[in-house]
Amino acid sequence: MEDRLQKILSAAGICSRRKAEEYITAGRVTVNGQPASLGDRADPERDVVALDGKEVIRPGSRTVLMLYKPRGVVTTLSDEKGRKNVADLVKDCPVRVWPVGRLDMDSEGLLLLTDDGELTNILIHPRHEVEKEYLVWVTGFTAEGAERLAQPMTLDGQALRPAKVKVLRREGERTVLSVTIHEGKNRQVRRMCAFCGMTVRRLKRIREGKLHLDKTLRPGQWRELTAEELDRLL
């Protein structure tokens, strides 16, 4: 089904519709290799839409990347403060992808990027309850705090599902926890731990749904998901 180009760009997570109109007017958008004009339409299942020569949509395909996001990198495609962002890390990917959900700048680990809007919605919408597991290094650990962390709590006026909490090991003054949540609110695990009297010193996401972070990936490295991993994710 054909849609206006600005709607296609917006649905792909590239930009707002208004910004898409600016890109089209500036001649930065093409359809099947031809410069596009305002009012043009395309069929995402048939046509190749590109921004600055990089494909936004590949008909009949889906690209999903697993990135080991390092600390100090923001989960955006651009940053007005000039900080390094995840787009810098996957610039060699032949299609334009965007991050699925968020992972704050001070955190590391599993981050998915895709060119599929439907998959993005499945993974980030609360009704799908996709679990996210983190390794969390904290100071100020107490058994009472860990027990409280696993109880229902409210954040930003929203009731959260109880987290699953496991104490894994002690590393000097730090305690390593496994914390599994269902939501994805801004800095959620850090704020939950602070509420329970603990300070997060390091946070690493290792699982989303049934998909685990590839242990062979080093910070900043990425690869495409295999067909088996994609099936497991869905």
N, C-alpha and C positions, 0 to 999 in steps of 0.2 A: 504494500500500500504506500502510495506516495505521500510525503509530508513536506512542508516548507523546510528549507535548509536550516533556518535559525532554530526550528524545533528539533531537528535531527542533532545539531551541534549541542544544544542544551541537554537533550535526553542522553547524549553520550558523555555528559559530565565535563565537557570542554569549557563551557562558558555560559553566561546568561543569554537569553534570546536577544536582548538589546545589544550586548557585546558582539554576538554573532552577526548582527546586521552591520556593525562597523567593520568586521572582518570581511564580509561579503562586498561591501562598498569599496573597501581598500584593495579588492582584487586578490585577497589571500586564500579564497576558497575556490576549489574546482570540483566539478562533477565529471567523472570518467575522463579526466585530463583536460577538460575545457573550463575556462574561467566562468564563474557563476555570477548571476545578477540577483538583486533583490526581487523576491517574488518567485524565484525558481524553486522547483520541487524535485525530490528524488525519492527513489524506493530503496530503503536500507538493505533489502534482500537482493537487490539486483545491481544497484549503482555503487560506484566507488567514490566516496566523498572524502576530500583531503583538505587539510589546512596547512598552508606553507609547505605544500608538497608531501606532507606526511599523512598517511591514510587514517581517517577517523573510523571508517567502517570498512571491513572486508566482507563482501557478500557471502553468506553461507558459512561463516567461520566465527570462531570465538577464541580470543587470546586471553589466557590467564597466567600471570607471572607470580612466582613466589620470590619475594625479596627478603633478604636479611637486612632490615633497616638498622643502620648504626645509630648510636647516640649522637646528638648534635645535628641531626638532619630533620627538617620539617616535612610533615606529610601533606605537601601541597604540590601543585604543578608549577607554581611560581611564587616568589616571595618579595614583597615590596621593600623589605629590609635587606635584601641581597643575601640572605642566608642560603646555605646549600639545601636543596630540596630533593624529593625522591625522583622528580623528572630528570635531574642531573645524573642519577644513578642508572636509569634505564634508557638513556638517550640512544643506545644502540639497538633498541627494540624496533623492528621495522614498521610497527603500527603504533598509533597514539593510544596510550592506556592511561587510566586514572586510578588513584588509590581507592580501595574498598574500605570504608570506615576510616578510623584515625588511630594513630599511635604517636603520643606526644613527643616533642623534640628530645626530651631527656631519656626516653625509653628506647629499647631496641627489640629486635626479633622479627617474627613472622609478620609480613605485610603483603597482602594480595593486591595486585593491580590487574585491571581488565579493560576490555573495550565493550563489555556486555552490560547494558543497563539493567536487564532483567535479573542477571546473576547478582549484580550489585544490590538490587532491592531485596533479593532473597536473603543475602548475608547480613544486611544491616537493619532490616526492619524488625522491630521488637517481637512481632507476632510469631516469627520463625524461631526465636529462642536459640540462636546459634551460640554454643558455648565457646568461651575464650579462656584459655589457661595461661597463667603467667608464673614464672619463677620470680620471686620477690625477695630481695635481700633487705632486711630491716634491722634497725637498732631500737632499743626500748622494748624488746619483746617480753611479754608476760603470757602465761597460760590463760589468764583471764581476758587479756586483750585478744588472743587468738580465738577464744570461745565467743567473744562478742563480735568478732569479725565475721563469724559464720552465722550470725543471727540476722533476721530481717532488719533493715534500716531504711531510712529515707534520705534521698539526695536531691537537692533542688526541688523539693516538694513532691518528688516521685518515689513511690515505694519500690524498693529493689527486691529481687528474689534473693533468698539467702545464698551467700557464696559457699563454695566448697573449699575448705581450708585444710591443708596438711602441713605439718612441721617436718621438713626433710632433713635438716642438719644444722649444726652450729659451726660458724667460721669465725673464731675469735669473738669479738663483740657483736658480730652480726649473726642473725638467724635467717636461714633460707626457708621460705614458705612456698608451697604450691597454692595458688589462689585461682579458682575458676568462677567466672561470672557469666551472666547471660546478656547484660546490657553493654553499651559502649559509650557511656557518658564521658565528658571531658575529664581526663585525669582521674577516672573513677577509682581505680585501685589505690592510688596514692591518697586520695581524699578519704577513702574508707579506712585505710590503715591509720591515718592521722586521727580520725575520729576515735579509734581504738587505742590511742596512745603510742603508736609506733611510727617511726620515720623511715620512709623508703629510701634506700641508698642506691639501689639498682633494680631495674625492672625489665624483664625480658619475656615477650610473648612467645610461647612455644607451640601453641595449638589453637586452631580455629575449626570448630566442628570436629570432624574425624581426621582432619589434615594436620600433620605435625611438621614443624620446621625441619628442613633437611639439615642434618648434622654436619654434612660436608660443606655447606655454604659458610663462607666467612662474611663478616660485616661488609655490606656494600655489594655483595654478589647476588645474582638472581638467575633464575632459569624458568622455563615454561613448565607448567604442570603436565604430567603425563595423563593419558586418557583415563587410566585407573584412578589416579588422584582426583581428577575432576569428578568422576562418578562418586567417589568417596565423599567429596565435598558437598555434592548435591544430595 
